[in-house]
Amino acid sequence: MKTPKASSSSPKATQAPAKSAATALGQVVRGVKSPTAAMQTAAPAPAPVAPKPRAPAAKAAVSKPPEAMKPPKAATSSPKATRSPAKQSATALGQVVRLLKNPTAAMQTATATPAPVALKLRAPAAKAVCVAGSFNGWQVGATPLHPAKGGEWQGELKLSPGRYEYLFVVDGTWLPDPAAHEAAPNPFGGWNSVLSVK
């Protein structure tokens, strides 16, 4: 009969439990020496914490300036207050035309200064005496004369420089001025007294 061979265990299989025991023993020793490090090693790593979203920064409130600090509105001139250049030119042109048509009248208007002119007529029996002429549109009764001493009627006119024609009206009758220095014929076949004011 053959004698059975004794089974020999593999050295690798034998060493595996020993290594595991040694590793465990080393961990225990490190835990005794530094329990804090051992707990940090054994404790699982904390999960990462997601950063909280930041709230958007609030816009700074824009303060409105008070009413007193607002600049005043610029005043606008009314279009009616200013005359257009065309109207001004038309006015100037009209003045030139009038001057060319009647230069004497234009000069009298420019230098017109009313001067007192005295009129008188002797009519003792008259009840009303007035004077009518080109200075008042020949209106009877517009310029009355007033009775004075000795049966004389007197009056005063304020006339600008120029040449005027006139007549006295005595109780409704038209009469020339006997003291006039000049006369001019009228359309009625008579004569008008002429008064020149310088």
Residue, then its C-alpha position, 0 to 999 in steps of 0.5 A: m500500500k502507498t502511503p498518502k502524501a501529506s497535504s502542504s498548505s500554500p504559504k500565500a494562503t497562510q500569510a493572508p490572514a496574518k496580513s489582515a490581522a496586522t493591518a487591523l492591529g496597525q489601525v488600532v494602534r493609530g487609533v490609540k495614538s491619535p483618536t481624532a485622526a482615526m475618527q476623521t479617517a473613519a468618518p465619511a467625507p461630508a457632501p459638498v454644499a451647493p452655494k446659495p444663490r445671491a439675491p440681485a443687488a437692489k437698484a439704488a433709488v434715484s431721488k427726484p429733484p424737488e420742484a424748487m430745483k427744477p430749472p424754469k421754463a424759457a418764456t416764449s414770445s408770442p408770435k403776435a407781439t412781433r411783426s414780420p419783416a414783410k409787414q414792416s417793409a410794407t409799412a415803410l414802403g407805404q410811407v415812402v409812397r405817401l412822401l413822393k405823392n405829397p412831399t409838402a403834406a408829409m413834411q407838415t405831418a413830420t414837423a406839425t406843431p399846433a399853433p394858436v391862431a386868433l380870429k375875430l369879426r365885427a358883427p354887432a347885430a349877430k346872434a351867433v357867429c362861427v367859422a367853418g373851413s378846411f381845418n374842421g371839414w366845413q362843419v357849421g357850428a363846429t367852431p363857434l366864436h364868442p361875443a366880446k366888447g364893442g359888438e366883436w366876436q372872437g375865437e381861437l384855433k390851434l392849427s398845424p403849419g399849412r394853408y387853410e380856406y375858411l368862411f364865417v357863418v353869421d346867423g346862417t349866412w356865409l361871409p368871407d373874413p374882411a381881415a384876410h390877406e388872401a382869398a381863393p375862388n370856391p365852387f359856388g361862385g364866391w370867395n373863400s378866405v385863405l389862412s396860412v400858418k407857418 
